[in-house]
Amino acid sequence: MNRPMKVKMHFLVLVISIIGLFCACGSQSSGISGIASSSNEQLGPPDRVDVVYFTQGKPCHCIAVVGDAIQVTMFFNFQDEQSSGKLTFQMVDLDDPKNAIIAKKCNATPFILYIIEVRGGYERIIDVPEIWSPRRDSIEEIVKRKIEQRLNGDE
């Protein structure tokens, strides 16, 4: 092979490797702990849904707005579900050592929302990075839709 062809082949292998790495990293966003599920299997509504938003330090105004929007959404849309125990909500400070267990369980990063479906002794942890999406949907709409989907057992 001539040198330009070797360079092209190495570049192609590098690009494919990088794409594979991004796909592998992206697939961890929906972790399933102790529950087997196929895409055709309907599990129905979970026993409980836990909503957890991880914070850290004193966030700037732009980031604080997201946390506030999540709190407002929980307050105005899910009072009945929270009162019945079907839904829980926590804002967890990653700087507090007493939160290490839940942070590790979710593989948490600051300022990410996680929804945990609980069925019996099994949990399915789903992150919601869409709250940072530049799309036109409001944070409240995204959070409300995601929680309603989980409460109903929709994928």
N, C-alpha and C positions, 0 to 999 in steps of 0.2 A: 504494500500500500504506500502511496506517496504521502508526504507529510500533511498537506491540506486535508486529505481524506481522513487521516488518523485524528486530526484535530476535530473534524466534524463528528466523527464517531464518539470521541471522548466527550464532546459537548452534548451530544444526543443522550449518552448514558447519564451524564450529570443532570440534565434537565429531567429525564425520566425518574431518576433517584429523588430529586427534590420534590417532584409532584407526588411520588409515593410517600415521602415523608410528611408532606402536608396532609395528604389523605389519611394517613395513619394517625396523625395528631388530632385531626378533626373528628375522628371516629370515637375518641374517648369522651366526647361531650355528653353522651347518653349512656351512662354506666348502669349496668344491671347487676345488682348484688343479690345472689342467691335465688334468682327466679329465671326460669326458662320460658322463652316466649318466641313464637314464630310470627311472621308478619301476617299470616292468615288466621291466627288464633285470636279470638275475642275474649279478653279477660273481664270485661265489664268494669264498672266503677270500683276504685280502690276502697279499702277500709277507711283510709285517712290520707289526706294530702298535707304535707308540710311545706311551707314556703319559707325560704331562708335567704336573706340578703346579707352578704358579707361586706362590712365596711372596714376601714383602717384609717387611723389618725384623724385629723381634721380635714375633711375633703374641701376642695375648692368649690366655689358657688356652682359651677357647671355640673360637677359630680353630685353635690348635695341635692340638686334639683331632682335627680333621678331617684335617690332614696326617698325624698319627700313624695314624689309621684307614686311610688310603690306603696308607701304608707297610706296615702289618700285613697288609692284604689282598694286596698284591703279594708279600710274603714267604711267606705261608702258602698261597696259592692258585696261584701262577704260577711256581714255581721251574723246572719243566721247560721251559716256554715261554721263560723268560728265558735259561736255559742254552743252549737251541738257537738263540737269536738271533731267534726268531719274535716275541718281545716284548721291548721295552726300557722302562726306567722311569727318569725323572729328576725330581728336585725342583730347580727352577730359581729362584734368587734374582733378582728383578727389579731389586734395587739394585746388582747387579754388572754393570758395563758390558760384560764379556765375554759376557753373555747377551743382548745387544741384538738379535742376528740372530734367534735363536729366538723372542724375545718379539715382534718385529715380524712374523715369519712367522705366528704364531698370533693376532696382534692381542690379546696377552695382557693380562689384568687380574689383580691380585693375588688369590690364594686361589681360583683356578678350575682345574679339572682339564680337560685336553684330551687327546683320543685322536686319534692321527694314523694313518690307514690308508695304507700305502705299497704301491702296485702299479706295478712297473716304475719309471719316472721320475716317476710322478704321486703326489700326496698329497691326501688328503681330511682336513681338520681338523674335528673335532667337539668342541664344548665340552660339559661335563657339569655344568650348573648344578644338577641334581637333588641334588647332594651337600649343598646348602643348603636343601633342601625340608623343610618341617615335617611331611612324611608320616611314618608309623610305620616305614617301611623303614629299616634301619640303613645307615649310610654304607658299611660293608663290603659289604652285600648289593647296594646300588646299584652300587658300583664293580665288584664281581665280575661282576654281570649285564651291565653295559655292555661290559666288556672281553671277556667270553665271546662276546657278540653280534658284536663287531668281529672277533675271531679266527676266528669261523665264517663271517663274511661276511654275517651277518643284518642286516636293517635295523631 
